[in-house]
Amino acid sequence: MAARGVGQVPCRVVVCRDCCCGTAKVTGVDHAAQTARLRAETPVRVSACLDACDQANVIVVQPSSAGRAAGGRPVWLGLVNDPEATQDVIDWVHEGGPGVAALPEILALYAVTPPRRGTPAPNGA
C-alpha cells in the first residue's frame, strides 16, 4: 500500500457487487479476484447496487483526506472488467487519486456520470 502521513485518510474504493456488478451477468470476469486485488492495495467497501447497471462493473474512487481538502470529488468508473483496468485504478490510488493526482487518460475512458438519486422519473413514476 502507498505510504501516507499520520492521520491522513487514504483513498477508498467502493466496489458495486449486487444485481449486475459482480455477477455472472458480466461474463469473463473473476469478480472475487478483482475485489481481492483491490483490497490488497487500498481500503475497499463492497456496496449494494449503485444504480449504474448498464456500466457494470462499477467502481467509485473516493478522495483521500488530502484529496478532499484539495477539492477532489468521488470519481465513478464503469465497465472495469479486466485486470489491466483494475491495475490502472490501483496505480491512480497509489498516486493519490482524486484531488491529488490527475485522472489518467486511460481511466478517463472509464469515467461515468453517477446516477441521480432521489430525482423523480420523467413520467412521474
Disulfide bonds with the S-S distance in Angstrom:
none
